[in-house]
Amino acid sequence: MDRYSFLCIARSYHATNNISLFRYGQWVEVQILGFTAWVNSFLQKRNEKITDLQKDFRDGLRLVSFLELAAGKSGRTQDII
């Protein structure tokens, strides 16, 4: 999610739930950091790491790697290239 989308959602949430936009933004950042650390705990088994969810999962390679590790299954049966 880009920052613009986040701000639109946060403003909507703020308006309906009377929570400050700043505090909601802090909460989201903490969730992102926590999720990133959790994903990295799986990816370290393959000597991989992410620092930015949006950028690092963009091509799908690290995402597939993470999903395989989290599920305990490998989806790699053959190379397509």
C-alpha positions, 0 to 999 in steps of 0.5 A: 500500500502506498502512502497516499492510499494509507492516508486515505484509509487512515482519514476515513478510519479517523473520521468514523472512530475518532482516533488521531491520524498520528496515532493510527499512523504509528500503529500501522508502522509498528505492524509493518515492522513486526510483520517484516521481522516475522517474514525475515525470521522465515527468509533467513533460512534461505539467506534472504531478507526484506526491508520494504514489503512493497519493493521486496515482494514486488517481483514475487520471488521473495514472496514465493520463498516466504510462502513456501517456508511458512507453509512448509512446502515447496512449490518449485517442481521445475524451472519454467525458463 
